[in-house]
Amino acid sequence: MKIKGAIFDLDGTLLDTMPFWEDLGAEYLRQKGYTPPKNINETLKTMSLDQGASYLKKTCSLPESEEVIVREIISLIEDLYRFRVPLKAHVVPFLQRLSENRVKMCIATATDHALAKAALERLEVIEYFQFIFTCREAGLGKDQPEFFLKVLDRLKTPKRETLVFEDALHAIKSAKAAGFPVVAVYDGSSTREQAEIAASADLYLNSFAEWEKIASKFLLP
């Protein structure tokens, strides 16, 4: 099988942002004067921004609307995406190799569209991608297989010839349930789930330097 499309997660896959995200929900509540519930960050980990805002509002009885909560969370991390977060190692040559092989690529992320775009522009890789598609635009989280089908509807490549690159277990399982071949990418935030992640995906990359794994399995030179 030669791949024709690639759907990339952003945080933890292309960008090294997960250390910033891991405590974000708890930090937001602390700034509001609330004591974060136990395991709040683990609970929020699988949620989109809208899902997380809804959960925080209901769980903590926040007076703000869900829309306001989303905006305030985005404001906490805005400068990270615009000025600070780096690409993970070996991303640029990997994207260049796919581009040379005429693989159509896109971003599928739970991050706010404007922040994702700002980071990709600053890091000078946005030209590799056909579009950015967010959970908010889809109206779905990555815990739902239909999210990935909506992405594919825009990318317009054959499903079985479109790789999904993800670092998070819940998203890997959803993409597999939707019928995609999935490449899992190592991220330190998911260390405890690495065995299950590797078992759930079709291929596992410790880093994007492991190009030969993709090349040999998916018939790319």
N, C-alpha and C positions, 0 to 999 in steps of 0.2 A: 504494500500500500504506500503510495506517495502522497504526502500531505499537501493540501491546497489551502488550508486555513488554519489560523491559530488564534485562540481566545485567551488573553492574558489577564489574570488577576493583577492588581496593582500592589497593594500593601502586603508585605511579607513574601511576595513573589518577585516583582521587579524592583520595588522600593524597600529600603531597609527602615520601615516605619513602625513595625510592630512594638518596639520598646516604648514608643510614644503613645500608642493606642491602649496598651495593656492596663494602664491605670486611669484612663480618661474618664470613664463613668464615675468612678469613685472621686476623682479630683473635681469633677463638675459638682457633685453633691456637696463635697466639703466646702467649695467656694460659695455654695448657697446656704451654708450653715447646717447642713444635715449630716448625720452619721451614716455612712454608706452601709447598706445591708451586707451581711456576710456573703462572700462569693459573688458580689455584684459584677465584677469584671469578667468572671468566667461565664456568668449568665449572658452578659451583653456581647460576648465574643462572637456568637453566631448570628447576631442581629444586624439588620441594616440601620441606617441613621433613623429612619422613621419608626422602625420597630423598637429601637432602643429608646427613642423619645416617648413613645406610647407606654413602654414598660416603666420608665422612670416616673412618668406622671402618675400612673396608676399605683405603683408600688409605694412611692414616697408622698403621694397626695400633693404634688407640686401645683402651685396656683397658675403657673404659666401654661399657655397653650402648647400643644405639641410642636407647632410651627416655630414658636419662640424658642423652645428647648433645642430644636435642631439648629437654629441660627446661633444660639449661644454656645453650643458644643463646637460648631464650625469655627466660631471666633477664637476658641481656646487653641485650636490647632492650625489656624490659617497661616501664621508666619512660618511654621515648620515646613509646609508645602511650598510656600512662595520663596523661602530663602535657605532652608537648612537640610531637608531630608536627602540622603544620597541614593543613588542606584546601588543595587547589590552588585557584587563582583561579577565581571565577565558578561554583563548584560549587553553592552553595545556590540561586541563582536558576534554574539549570538543572534541578535536582531538583524545585524548586517548579513549574516549567513542565510537566514530565512528570506530576507529581502532579495538577495541574489538569486534565490531559487523561486522567486515570484510567489511566495506564500502570502496570502492576504491576512493581515493582522488587525486586531482590535483590542481595546481595553474593556473589561467588564468588572465593575468595581462597586463596592458599597460606599466608597468615598464620594463626597460632594463633587459634582462635575467641574466646577470652576477651580477647585483646589487640585484635582487630578490634572487638569489641563495646565495649570500654572507650573506644577512640578515637572511635567513632561516637557514643557517648553523650556524651562530653565535648564534642564538636564540635556536638552538638544536631542531628544529622541522622538518627539511627537510626530515627525514626518514618517515614521515607520508604520503608523497606525491609521487605518481607514476612519475610525471613529472611537469615541469614548461613550460607553453606555453604562448608566448607573442603576442601582437597585431602585432608587427613587423614581427614575424615569420609567422603569419597568413596572413599578407598583408591586414588586415582589422582592423577597430576600433570596439570598443564595442557598437557603435551606430548602428551596422549592425548585425542582427540576425544570419547571416551566420558564424560569429565569433564563437559563442557558438556551432554551429553544427560541426565546425572543431575541437573544443576541444573534443566533444563527440566522434568523429571519432577516436581519439587517446585513449580515456578512455575506450571505448567499453563496456559501460553499457547501459541498456535500458533508453531511454530518459525520459519516465514518471516515472522512478524509480531513477532519477538522480537529486539531488537538486543543484541549483545554489545559492550561497551565495554572495550577493552584497550589497553595501551601496549607490550606485549612481543611481539616477532615470533613466537616459538614458540607463544604462546597464540592470537594472531591466526590463524596457520595452522591450529591445531587446531580453533578455532571454525568457520573456513571449511570445513574438511574434514568437520565434523559437520553442515554445511548451514545455518548461521546467517548472516544479514547482520551484518557487523562494522564497527564504527566505531573507528578507531585514534585514540588520543589522544597528543599529543606529550608526551614526557618526555625530559629532558636525558640520562638514563642510556642512552638508545638512539639517540643522535645518529648513530653510525656506520651504523645500520641503517635510517635514516629513509626512504631511497628505496625499499627493499624493503618496509618497513612500509606506506608509502603505496600501493604497487602491489598489495599483498596484500589490503588492506581495501577495503570498499565505499565508505567515506567517511573522510576524514582531518580531524581537528580540531587546530588549533594550540592552542586553549584552549576551555573551555566557553562562552566569550563568543560563539562562532560558532554561536549557536542557529539562525540562518537556514538554515544548511546542512542541519540535521536537519529543520527545518520544511518546507523546499522539497522535499526528497527523500522524506520519509516522511509527507507530507500532514497535518502538525500545524499548527494555527493559531498 
